[in-house]
Every structure is written in C-alpha cells, then in structure tokens.
Amino acid sequence: MRADPAVAAAEAGQARRAFPGATMPAPRRRNASPGNARGPWAPRPESSDTADAIGGLAARAVRTLAALRRGEADAAATVPPPSEVQWLCNRLVRGDAEGAADLMRAHGRRGENYSHLSDGLLADAARRLGAGWDTDSLSVVDVTVAVATLMRAHAILRSEATEPDLRHRPRVLFVGLCEQAHTLGILLAAEAFRRDGWDVSLRLDAAEDAAIDEAGETGVALVGLSAGRAEGLDRVCGLTERLRRLPDPPGIIVGGPACSQGETGKRGLAADCVAARIEDALCYAREVERRLC
C-alpha cells in the first residue's frame, strides 16, 4: 500500500538520508547518572603527565580490543545479495513497513544481530536509496517515505521486544544537525544502541547550541554524530570542539562516509571514536561503559 507522502514526511520529521560510514583515545570519566519509480524502483507511492600516560595506554588497549572485535564481527556478518537489497528498497519506497519488518525478523531468526544487519543490509539499502536520489531516480518524497517506513518498521519490532532495564545504563545522545541531509545513519545507530540496551535520546534537525546544552546535562556519557558528505564535516568538527570544551565532556563518536575519506585529521575532528561501522561504535561504547562502572 502506498504511503501518503505528507504523513510519511511528518513521521520522519526532518529526516532525509545518510548511512553509517576506530581511532579512539579514552574519554574523560563522566559523573554518569541514568537518564532517561522508475527503472527498478517501485512506483512513488585528563590533566597530569601520569594521567595522560595512563590514558594513552587505555586508548591503545581499546583500539586493540576494537580491532579484534571488528574481526569477529566481520566473520559473523553476512553480505546481502543485491536482489534482497533492492527488494527492501522497494518495500520502503512503497511504504510497506510490515514487509520491511518481516525481512528484519527473518535475519534475526538466522541469528544475525541488529548491528550486523545495520552494517550490512540496511546500510546497503541506504546507499542504494542515496544513489537513487543523486541520479534523480528517486525524489525527495520517495526517500522521505522510505526513511519514514524504516522508522515505522523499527517501531513495529520494538513493540514486540521486551523493554530493557535502563536504570543502570549510561545515556547516549545522537544528534542530527539542522539542515543536515544525511540522517539515516544516525537513525540506524540510535536503533542499534537501543537494541543493545542503552538509554538513547535522538535529536534530529537540532540547533548546535541546543545540542551542546543537552550534552552538558548530567548522565549524557556519549554523543553520536554523523557526517554524510565532506561539506557537512566542518560543522561536525566545530561541534566536536565545542563538546570537548564542556566542563565534563562526553565521549564523542562520529561516523558517516565523510569520515572515511581522509579528511578528519586535516579538519581537526575532536572525536574519541571515528566509527566506520555501527559495530565499531558499539565496541567503543561498551568499553566506555566498563570504565564508568
């Protein structure tokens, strides 16, 4: 059934498109307290020298562990066939949230966890949707409907799952900045952290000042950002610098395609973890959580 584009746009908010794209010094410890168609497409339907040395050792340990876990993840992840990726894209563009949810259920029954699903099938679908928009095979409405449909599919699956106990989990804030075109990666990362039992807050179309204010709240242990294109990386770099100047700065995770294009060092990205995949971000976050406990 074809989705009403106006309804889909309202559900998606300002969401449009992106996809998840680890260097990682250890962040400072937080005083954390728990917080809360055309062609193949379907029709459009810290401070001392000693502390610094310890921090450096911790950073190297985290990098080593993350590399080992990335190897494990690579072995466990599956490469989706193009036909399955196209099938999912068709369901999303048509507004078929139940069909998309059924496909994700099938992957779960085969033992694939959500972060692997996000780094595989969902990331490939996002890339294909993005390519469709870039080549005018898909319109803004098509992609907005697809993002809204994926959000509804997640809501369906979330309603079937047991609610995790968040009372003793650190809070993670994911931020999509105002006028940031690439937000699908943030949506997938936020959902993966929810599935992993984290206390997640998601802010799309957020003003930078508002993001800084919220990140400064007690209990925000990690902030997740995404840079889909090189032109958006400067804004993300500026925000990471402001986050780093907070009295008790959170750990900062940045992902997105622009971060894998050799630009982060030149532009001064002040991130604790530059994550090529959601599984990288989760591995880093789990190490942060262990140090906070």
C-alpha positions in Angstrom: 0.0 0.0 0.0 1.4 3.4 -1.0 2.1 5.7 1.9 0.7 9.2 2.0 3.9 11.4 1.4 2.6 14.1 3.8 2.0 11.6 6.6 5.4 10.0 5.9 7.2 13.3 6.0 5.6 14.2 9.3 6.6 10.8 10.8 10.1 11.2 9.5 10.4 14.8 10.8 13.4 16.4 9.1 14.9 13.0 8.3 16.2 12.5 4.8 19.1 10.2 4.0 22.5 9.0 5.2 24.2 5.8 6.1 26.8 4.8 8.6 30.2 5.2 7.5 38.3 3.4 15.0 40.7 5.8 16.3 39.8 6.3 19.8 41.5 8.0 22.8 39.7 7.3 26.0 37.2 10.0 27.0 37.2 11.5 30.5 35.1 9.7 33.0 31.6 11.1 33.4 29.7 11.6 36.6 27.0 9.5 34.9 23.6 9.0 36.4 20.9 7.2 34.4 18.5 9.3 32.4 16.0 8.6 30.7 9.6 4.7 -9.6 11.3 4.3 -12.1 13.5 1.6 -13.5 14.0 -1.0 -10.8 12.2 1.2 -8.3 8.7 0.8 -7.1 6.3 3.5 -8.1 6.4 6.6 -6.0 3.7 5.8 -3.9 42.8 14.3 31.6 45.4 16.7 33.0 48.7 15.3 34.7 51.5 13.5 32.9 50.7 10.3 34.8 47.1 10.6 33.9 48.0 11.3 30.3 50.2 8.2 30.1 47.5 6.0 31.6 45.0 7.5 29.2 47.3 6.6 26.3 47.7 3.0 27.5 43.9 2.7 27.8 43.4 4.2 24.4 45.8 1.6 22.8 44.1 -1.2 24.7 40.7 0.0 23.4 42.0 0.2 19.9 43.4 -3.3 20.1 40.2 -4.8 21.5 38.1 -2.9 19.0 40.2 -4.3 16.2 39.8 -7.9 17.5 36.1 -7.4 17.8 35.9 -6.0 14.3 37.5 -9.2 13.1 34.8 -11.2 15.0 32.1 -9.0 13.5 33.4 -9.4 10.0 33.3 -13.2 10.4 29.7 -13.1 11.7 28.3 -10.5 9.3 26.7 -11.6 6.0 26.8 -9.9 2.7 23.3 -9.4 1.4 22.6 -10.3 -2.2 21.7 -7.3 -4.4 18.3 -8.7 -5.1 17.5 -8.6 -1.3 18.7 -5.0 -1.0 16.6 -4.0 -4.0 13.6 -5.8 -2.5 13.9 -3.9 0.8 14.3 -0.6 -1.1 11.1 -1.3 -3.0 9.2 -2.1 0.2 10.5 1.1 1.9 9.6 3.4 -1.1 6.2 1.8 -1.2 5.6 2.5 2.5 5.4 -1.3 3.3 6.6 -1.2 6.9 5.4 -4.6 7.7 7.2 -6.1 4.8 10.4 -4.5 5.9 9.9 -5.7 9.4 9.3 -9.2 8.2 12.7 -9.2 6.4 14.5 -8.0 9.5 12.7 -10.7 11.6 14.0 -13.3 9.1 17.5 -12.1 9.6 17.1 -12.2 13.4 15.8 -15.8 13.2 19.0 -16.7 11.3 21.0 -15.3 14.3 22.1 -12.0 12.8 22.2 -9.3 15.4 20.9 -5.8 14.7 24.3 -4.1 14.4 25.4 -6.6 11.8 22.1 -6.1 10.0 22.6 -2.3 10.1 26.2 -2.5 8.8 25.1 -4.9 6.0 21.6 -5.0 4.6 20.3 -1.7 5.9 23.5 0.2 5.1 23.4 -1.2 1.5 19.8 -0.2 1.2 20.6 3.3 2.4 23.4 3.6 -0.2 21.1 2.5 -2.9 18.4 5.0 -1.8 21.1 7.7 -1.7 22.3 6.8 -5.2 18.8 6.9 -6.5 18.4 10.4 -5.2 21.7 11.6 -6.5 20.8 10.3 -10.0 17.2 11.6 -9.9 15.8 8.0 -10.0 14.2 8.9 -6.7 12.7 12.2 -5.5 12.9 13.8 -2.0 9.4 12.4 -1.4 10.5 8.9 -2.3 13.4 9.0 0.1 11.4 10.6 2.8 8.8 7.9 2.5 11.5 5.3 2.6 13.0 6.7 5.8 9.6 7.1 7.5 8.8 3.5 6.5 12.0 2.2 8.0 11.2 4.1 11.2 7.8 2.5 11.4 9.3 -0.9 10.8 11.6 -0.3 13.7 8.7 0.7 15.8 6.8 -2.5 14.9 9.8 -4.6 16.0 10.4 -2.6 19.1 6.8 -3.1 20.2 7.3 -6.9 20.0 10.5 -6.8 22.1 10.9 -6.9 25.9 11.7 -3.4 27.2 15.3 -3.3 28.5 16.1 -2.1 32.0 17.8 1.3 31.5 18.2 2.2 35.2 21.9 1.4 35.3 22.8 2.2 31.7 24.6 5.4 30.6 22.7 7.8 28.3 23.7 8.2 24.7 22.6 11.3 22.7 22.5 11.1 18.9 22.3 14.4 17.1 21.4 15.3 13.5 22.1 19.0 12.9 19.7 21.5 11.3 19.6 21.1 7.5 21.7 18.0 7.7 20.6 15.9 4.7 22.1 12.7 5.9 20.2 11.4 8.9 19.5 7.7 8.2 22.9 6.7 9.6 22.0 8.4 12.9 18.6 6.6 12.9 20.2 3.2 12.4 22.9 3.8 15.0 20.3 5.0 17.6 18.2 1.9 17.0 21.3 -0.4 17.3 22.2 1.2 20.6 18.6 0.8 21.8 18.7 -2.9 20.8 21.9 -3.2 22.8 20.1 -1.8 25.9 21.4 1.7 26.0 19.4 4.7 27.2 19.1 6.6 23.9 18.0 10.1 23.1 17.7 11.0 19.4 17.6 14.7 18.2 17.1 15.4 14.5 17.3 18.8 13.0 18.9 20.1 16.2 20.5 23.5 16.6 24.1 23.3 17.7 23.5 25.4 20.8 20.7 23.1 21.9 22.9 20.0 21.2 25.6 21.5 23.4 23.2 22.3 26.2 21.7 18.8 26.2 25.1 17.1 26.0 26.2 19.1 29.1 23.4 17.5 31.2 24.4 15.0 33.9 24.1 11.5 32.6 25.0 12.0 28.9 28.0 9.8 28.6 28.3 9.6 24.9 27.3 11.8 21.9 26.9 10.3 18.4 27.2 12.5 15.3 27.3 11.7 11.6 28.9 13.4 8.6 27.5 12.1 5.3 29.3 14.5 3.0 32.6 16.4 3.1 30.8 19.8 3.1 29.0 18.8 6.4 32.2 17.6 8.1 33.2 21.2 9.0 30.0 21.7 11.1 30.5 18.4 12.8 34.2 19.2 13.6 33.1 22.6 15.0 30.5 20.8 17.2 33.1 18.3 18.5 35.4 21.1 19.5 32.5 22.8 21.5 31.6 19.4 23.1 35.3 18.9 24.1 35.3 22.3 25.9 32.4 21.3 28.2 33.3 21.1 31.9 32.7 17.3 31.9 32.8 16.4 28.2 31.1 13.3 27.0 32.7 10.7 24.8 32.2 11.6 21.1 31.5 9.1 18.4 31.4 10.2 14.8 30.5 8.1 11.8 29.5 8.6 8.2 31.0 8.4 4.7 32.9 11.7 5.0 34.8 10.4 8.0 36.4 7.6 5.9 37.7 10.0 3.2 40.9 11.1 5.0 39.5 14.5 5.9 39.1 14.1 9.7 42.7 14.8 10.6 43.1 17.8 8.4 39.9 19.4 9.7 40.5 18.8 13.3 37.8 16.4 14.3 37.8 16.1 18.1 36.2 12.7 18.3 37.0 9.8 20.6 35.9 7.2 18.1 35.7 7.6 14.4 33.5 4.6 13.5 33.4 3.1 10.1 30.5 0.9 11.2 27.9 0.7 13.9 29.6 -2.3 15.4 32.8 -0.2 15.9 30.8 2.4 17.7 29.1 -0.2 20.0 32.5 -1.9 20.8 33.9 1.5 21.9 30.8 2.4 23.9 30.9 -0.9 25.8 34.5 -0.2 26.8 33.4 3.3 28.0 30.6 1.8 30.0 33.0 -0.7 31.7 35.2 2.3 32.8 32.2 4.1 34.1 31.1 1.2 36.2 
